[in-house]
């Protein structure tokens, strides 16, 4: 029996649209984000905050500009996200010791402490994405998506 989501999609998506690679990638992205953001919201994290935290768990002490570049977002958007996380007690902002014009973003102990829990949530969502695939299919999917990304990245002019 098709899932509720499957029924909904088949009612609204024509067969030709469902054959569009771009549409399928976008639809899969939207679905994965909806599931992920709903689950991280249970831990009090907003969608933008998730991306900022992920970047800071990999490398903290970066500037707003570096964070914006890493996330591919405008600095003003990142500043709003950082301010919200700061208000939640998950990050702090401090002036750079050498260049006082720069503001560096650091995780608080609370910001570090939620990493394990939220990464488990993300892993659960990743597992859901590939639950109907064999291990070989999941590996192949990653390889193919990286090839698609790389092919398109070659067409984008550097900013």
Secondary structure as GFF3:
##gff-version 3
##sequence-region A 1 159
A	DSSP	alpha_helix	4	12	.	.	.	ID=ss1
A	DSSP	three_ten_helix	17	19	.	.	.	ID=ss2
A	DSSP	alpha_helix	21	41	.	.	.	ID=ss3
A	DSSP	alpha_helix	47	58	.	.	.	ID=ss4
A	DSSP	beta_strand	62	63	.	.	.	ID=ss5
A	DSSP	alpha_helix	64	71	.	.	.	ID=ss6
A	DSSP	alpha_helix	75	87	.	.	.	ID=ss7
A	DSSP	beta_strand	91	95	.	.	.	ID=ss8
A	DSSP	beta_strand	103	107	.	.	.	ID=ss9
A	DSSP	alpha_helix	109	113	.	.	.	ID=ss10
A	DSSP	alpha_helix	115	129	.	.	.	ID=ss11
A	DSSP	alpha_helix	135	153	.	.	.	ID=ss12
###
